[in-house]
């Protein structure tokens, strides 16, 4: 079953390296929930947060379950190798 672990780990690393947590010494939870601290979190981290949300939402969508969840942490290279090995048998 696909998971969102890859995006989650990348988001956590990004958040921990952000100015809000690393320099200003706020907790990660404060940086996520407080709108006043939002400007201290880089846009890349905010995009990762949206991707994580979409990934989790996709896990519940039955149409996407059959096709696989895009951006679930499984790279295209791994997906291509698995598909091509099926045809080499």
C-alpha positions, -999 to +999 in steps of 0.1 A: +000+000+000+014+034-009+024+057+019+033+094+022+065+087+042+089+103+017+071+136+016+065+136+053+103+131+060+112+158+035+087+182+050+100+176+085+136+182+074+126+214+056+107+227+086+135+219+111+160+238+088+136+268+085+144+302+101+113+298+123+127+267+140+164+268+136+172+305+142+141+319+161+138+287+182+101+283+180+087+248+181+077+232+148+041+231+159+041+269+166+056+275+131+029+254+115-001+267+134+007+304+140-001+326+111+022+353+124+052+330+120+042+318+085+065+343+068+095+326+085+088+292+068+102+290+033+078+286+003+094+252-005+082+239+029+048+253+024+046+235-010+057+203+007+030+207+033+004+210+005+018+179-013+016+159+020-020+170+024-028+159-012-010+126-007-029+118+025-062+128+008-053+106-022-049+076+001-086+079+009-097+084-027-107+050-042-100+061-078-064+070-069-059+038-049-060+017-080-037+039-100-014+048-071-010+080-053+011+106-072+039+122-051+037+095-025+075+092-021+080+065-047+101+080-074+094+077-112+126+056-116+114+029-092+079+029-108+094+025-143+118-003-133+089-022-117+067-018-148+095-027-173+105-058-153+069-071-157+073-072-195+107-089-195+094-122-182 
